[in-house]
């Protein structure tokens, strides 16, 4: 256990140094909410009638269109961090030529990945706090709901997403390419989980798939708590599903990754990168 914590700490510090070496990372985090959310804001204004977006409200329970988009943006940002930080941890080592040498050490593979991922989540949390402040002044958005209830939904959901990211990163080992694998995975999951639209509008086949994804319930539950929109199922049921997903996706992701990593070592695939 102590050895794993040392590895996690070392990888955390390395990722932190890389992040702060480029000050534009911080500057970009100030403009990202404006760049991504302003088009949705003006689109929502175009469909308003007397300050209400009636068609939207029929699917969500109220017409807080901008709140819906902001919560979706925050959850999607964490989801993207889960995928990109795990996948690019491996891809960067491939490009630097350190993957084989680092992974020839007795250090725990999961500790290596989680050390890098943990800092990226800290950075994303800082950026999302800035996002909430900016959105409060630009779009009059205010976080509602019980903060403990928000965290009770959010933390298990993030653990489930990390497990999903770990599983996706195993495909990076096989494909030797992070961008294509992560772009495809990210687009599919975001397109089915209702990050920027109500999942109720999906055709039945896609809605069924959407209801199998923890990201769907994380988006929906956070919106129900933070902005009072009507959840697709009861919050209690969503919470139970998120807890189950936390164990299934995290443990499943670890299992898939370790099997693929062992396959790559047995066949000498790591030396091909």
Secondary structure, DSSP 8 states (H G I E B T S, - for coil): -HHHHHHHHHHHHHHHHHHHT-THHHHHHHHHHHHHHHHHHHHHHHH-BTTB-HHHHHHHSS--HHHHHHHHHHHHHHHHHHHHHHHHHHHHHHHHT-HHHHHTSSS-HHHHHHHHHHHHHHHHHHHHHHHHHHHHHHH-----S-HHHHHHHHHHHHHHHHHHHHHHHHHHHHHS-HHHHHHHHHHHHHHHHTSSS-GGGS-HHHHHHHTT-HHHHHHHHHHHHHH----SS-HHHHHHHHHHHHHHHHHHHHHHHHHHHHHHHHTTGGGG-
